[in-house]
Amino acid sequence: MTFSSQQRLIALIVMAFIIDYLPFINLPFLWSETFFHEISHGLAALITGGSIHTITINFNGAGMCMTSGGVPIFISFSGYAGSVFWGLFIYSLADVLSHRKSRFVLMLIAAMISITLALWVRDLTTILILIVLLMMYLLPLFKTIRINSKLFIQLVGVFVMLDAVRSPLYLLDGRDMGDGASLAEMTYVPELVWVIIWVVIALGCLSILWKIDNRKITKDYENELRHP
């Protein structure tokens, strides 16, 4: 039985929702979203001429990227926006590659984690978490472990994107902490506006995936009509 691209996307969304409510199993996926969030802050700092001092991830999924220099508004904005674009990127890249070539996406993520470990991690908790993430992304590369690397990458991408829809909403807790509060202080634009922008970006990226899959179905149907 074969599934269309949209059916696969729906199945991955359902799987991501299920995993999110499974104790312990959900942790590496939550840590992945945090990793992409914090590395996005760091890359924004580097791109704008700043530097990364430390990256921290806690067992509960919270994290922090300490930077200096750069453009503060861009750095603060890039955490939630960057994580959803990472999800879109790794899903789309795996989608266009074969099952064998999609393994290079896992190698790319593992390389990013390794560089982060070597350069910007100083605490034992983050070291342990990133080692777990390294194992998660390297295990599908072993032939003896029968994990479909392509579907696994896309599952991670969908989970990261769905979590990017939900995570900014936690900022609306009245404590004036986090990226939204920082942006509100720098720009005088209310935190709620920034949260709405991040949620709209995340939903927009999910809709992009749906439209891409819809075009693929249409193209396949047209090819079948030309070559019955």
N, C-alpha and C positions, 0 to 999 in steps of 0.2 A: 504494500500500500504506500503510495507516494503522497506527499503533502505539498500544497502550493506554498509560495513564500509567505503569503499573508496568514495562512493556517499555521505555519511554523512560528511566525511572530506572535500570534495569539497564544499558541501553546507555551512559548517561552515567557510571555507576560504572566500567564497563569502559574507557571512553575516558579517565577520570581516572587509572586505574591505568597505562594505556599512556603517557599524557603524562608521568606522574611519572618514567618511566624513559627519556625522550627528552632527551638532553643539549641544553642551551640553550633548547629549546622549553619545558621544564618551569620555567625560572627565573621568568618573570613570574607563573606560578601559585603558585610557592613564595613569591615576594615578596608576592603578594596575601594569602596566609595570614598571613605575618609582619605585614603592615600591619594586618589586622583584629585580630591578637593585640595589637600594641602600642597601637593606638588604643583598644582595649578597656581596657587599663591606664589610659590617659589619661582616658577618659570616666569610669571608676570614680573616679579622683582628683577630677575636676571635680564629679561628682554628690555626693561626700561632703565637699565644701568645700575640696578641695586645688587644686593647679595643675599644669600641664604645663610643664616647662622645655625638654626636647628629645626628639625621637623619632629614632632611628637604625636604619637597616636596612643590613646588609652584603650583599655579592654572594653569599655562601654561604647566605643565608636567615636568618642570626641577626639579632637585633634587640634594641633596648633603648628603654624609655620612662622618662626621668628625671622624677620627680614630687616634689612636696613637699606636706605636709599631707594631709588626707583620712584615710580609714580604711585603714591599711596592709594588714590581712588581706583586706579586700574588694578592694583594688587588686591585690594579688599573685594572688588567686584568679581575677580577672576576665580574665586574659590568655587562657588555654586555654579557659575556659568561654565567654568572650565571642566568640572566633573561631568556635566551632561554632554559636553562636546567630546570628551574622552569616550563616554559610552557610545555616542553616535559613531565616532571614528572607528573604534575597535569592532563594533557590530558590522558596519558597512565594509570595512576592510576584509574581515573574515568572510563576508557574504560574497565578495567578488573573487576570492581566492579558492583554490581547490582545497580539499580536506588536508592534503599533504602540505601545501604551501601555507595554509592557515596556521601551521605550527610556528611559523616565524613571528606571528603576532604574539604568541605566548613567550617566545624568546625576547621580543622587544620589551614586553611588560616586565619580565624577569630581570632584564638588564637595567631598566629604570629603578626597580626595587633595589638591586645590588648597588647601583651608584648612590642611591639615597642612603643606604646602610653605611657605605664607606665614607661618605662626605659629611652627612648632616644629622646623623643619629647619635645621641649621647647617652640615652637612658635605657635601662634593661628592658622595660616594658615594651618600648617601641622596637627594640632589637628582636625580642621574642615574636612580636606580632608580624614583623616583616619577614622573619624566617618562616613562619607559618604560611604567609602569602607566597613566598618563593616556592615552597613545597607544593602549594596548590596549583601554581602555574607551571611548574616543571613536571609534575606527575603525568599529565596527559602526553608528554613527549616520549615516555617509555612505551615501547611496543607491547610489553608484557601486561601493561595496564590498559584495558580496553575502554578508553574514554574518547568519545568523539570530540576531537579538539575544536573543530569548527563550531559545533553546537554549544560546547562549553564556553567558548569565547563570546558567542552571541548571547548566551544566558547571562554572563557577567555584564556585557554591555547593556542589556535590557534592565538588569537589576540596578545598575548604577544610574541609569536614566530615570527609572521609577523612583528611586530614593532621592534623586535630585528634585523631583516634584514635591515630595513630602518634607524633606529636611528643612528648606527655608521657612516652612510654616512654624517650626519650633522656635523661631526667633521671636514670634509674637507672644512672648510670655511675660511681657511687662518689665523685664529685668534690665533692658537697655544694654545687652551684652551681645557680642558677636559681630559678624561682618555688616549686618544691616544697621546696627547702632553706630558702627564706625563710619559708614557711608553717610548716615543721617547727620552725624556731627560734622563731617567734612563738607557736605554739600547743602545742608539745611533742607534736603528732601526727606520727607518722613520715611521711617523704616518700612512701613507698610507698602509704600510705592516700590521699594527695592525688592521686597519679597514677591510682590505681584510680577515684577519684571522677570525675576528668576524662574518663577513657576511658569510663566508664559513661554520663556525660552525652552524649558524642559518639555512642555507639552508640544511646542512647535517642532522640536527635534524628533519626538515620537511620531508626530504626523508626517514628518519627512520620511521616516522609515516606512510608514504605511503607504505613502505615495510611491516611493521607490519600488516596493513590492508589487503595488498595483500595476505600475508600468511594466514590470517584468512579466506579470501574468498576461497583460495585453500583448506584449511583444511575442511571447511564446505562442499565444493563440493565433496571432497573425502568421507566424512561421508555420504553424500546423496547416493553415489554410493554403499557404503557398506550396507547401510540400506535404501533402496528405499521405 
